[in-house]
């Protein structure tokens, strides 16, 4: 994974963390968010900045199709192990 030359600083003063987004609109697209994101003890700050450029519509459709195939194969493998 390529690392950015400059890591942004969150509003809380800490370096932002590089995360990956898995929505249907932005599958696999990376973004910077507060390093405290996901902490149950402190609310994360609302810092957000995209790292990757947007996907083309065709790339997004292809990636979603591949993800669906992988999930289908993983589900079949799980079912096979149970029997």
SULLINRA-V680573 format. One record per pair of residues at least 4 apart in sequence whose ideal C-beta (glycine too) atoms are under 8 Angstrom apart, sorted by the first residue. I is the first residue (numbers start at 1). GAP is how many residues later the second one is. If there is no record, write none. Layout:
# SULLINRA-V680573
((I;GAP) (I;GAP))
This chain:
# SULLINRA-V680573
((3;15) (4;14) (4;47) (7;8) (7;9) (7;11) (7;25) (8;7) (8;8) (8;24) (8;39) (8;41) (9;4) (9;5) (9;6) (9;7) (10;4) (10;5) (10;6) (10;23) (10;24) (10;25) (10;26) (10;35) (10;37) (11;23) (11;34) (11;35) (11;36) (12;22) (12;23) (12;24) (12;33) (12;35) (14;20) (14;21) (14;22) (15;20) (16;16) (16;17) (16;18) (16;19) (16;31) (16;33) (17;15) (17;16) (17;17) (17;18) (17;20) (18;12) (18;13) (18;14) (18;33) (19;11) (19;12) (19;13) (19;14) (19;18) (20;8) (20;9) (20;10) (20;11) (21;5) (21;6) (21;7) (21;8) (21;9) (21;10) (22;4) (22;5) (22;6) (23;4) (24;40) (25;35) (26;28) (26;29) (26;34) (27;28) (27;33) (27;36) (27;37) (27;40) (28;35) (29;21) (29;23) (29;25) (29;26) (30;20) (30;21) (30;22) (31;17) (31;18) (31;19) (31;20) (31;21) (32;15) (32;16) (32;17) (32;18) (32;19) (33;4) (33;11) (33;14) (33;15) (34;10) (34;11) (34;12) (34;13) (36;6) (36;7) (36;8) (36;9) (37;7) (38;6) (39;5) (50;4) (55;4) (55;5) (55;8) (56;4) (57;4) (58;4) (59;4) (60;4) (61;4) (62;4) (63;4) (64;4) (65;4) (66;4) (67;4) (68;4) (69;4) (70;4) (71;4) (72;4) (73;4) (74;4) (75;4) (76;4) (77;4) (78;4) (79;4))
